[in-house]
Amino acid sequence: QVQLVESGGGLVQAGGSLRLSCTTSGSIFSFSAMGWYRQAPGKQRELVAVIRSGGSTNYADSVKGRFTISRDNAKNTVYLQMNSLKPEDTAVYYCNADSYSSGKTYWGQGTQVTVSS
């Protein structure tokens, strides 16, 4: 069973930074893509950033220029560096991974990010 374990959330003031980590229980090479989603209270879950096996990335317009997704293959870990945080970035952030072999999508348990004004 694939497990994704997130860490790095917390409380930060507007303008501050946080780095989220997502470590997989298996090889990161077993996933065609990994990404970060977020869900704010009363809102739908939305894509924040994705990184594909070839290294290409995509970002939501709302985070472009502020957030950076990256991966460390040796550590089976994907990161989301979040800079210039805004109160509207407050949400539960979820790691997501698409498996090559099973075609399934896996989710982490989520980590809370709160940005105070």
Rosetta blueprint (number, residue, H / E / L):
1 Q L
2 V L
3 Q L
4 L E
5 V E
6 E E
7 S E
8 G L
9 G L
10 G E
11 L E
12 V E
13 Q E
14 A L
15 G L
16 G L
17 S L
18 L E
19 R E
20 L E
21 S E
22 C E
23 T E
24 T E
25 S L
26 G L
27 S L
28 I H
29 F H
30 S H
31 F E
32 S E
33 A E
34 M E
35 G E
36 W E
37 Y E
38 R E
39 Q E
40 A L
41 P L
42 G L
43 K L
44 Q L
45 R L
46 E E
47 L E
48 V E
49 A E
50 V E
51 I E
52 R E
53 S L
54 G L
55 G L
56 S L
57 T E
58 N E
59 Y E
60 A L
61 D L
62 S L
63 V L
64 K L
65 G L
66 R L
67 F E
68 T E
69 I E
70 S E
71 R E
72 D E
73 N H
74 A H
75 K H
76 N L
77 T E
78 V E
79 Y E
80 L E
81 Q E
82 M E
83 N L
84 S L
85 L L
86 K L
87 P H
88 E H
89 D H
90 T L
91 A E
92 V E
93 Y E
94 Y E
95 C E
96 N E
97 A E
98 D E
99 S E
100 Y L
101 S L
102 S L
103 G L
104 K L
105 T E
106 Y E
107 W E
108 G L
109 Q L
110 G L
111 T E
112 Q E
113 V E
114 T E
115 V E
116 S E
117 S L
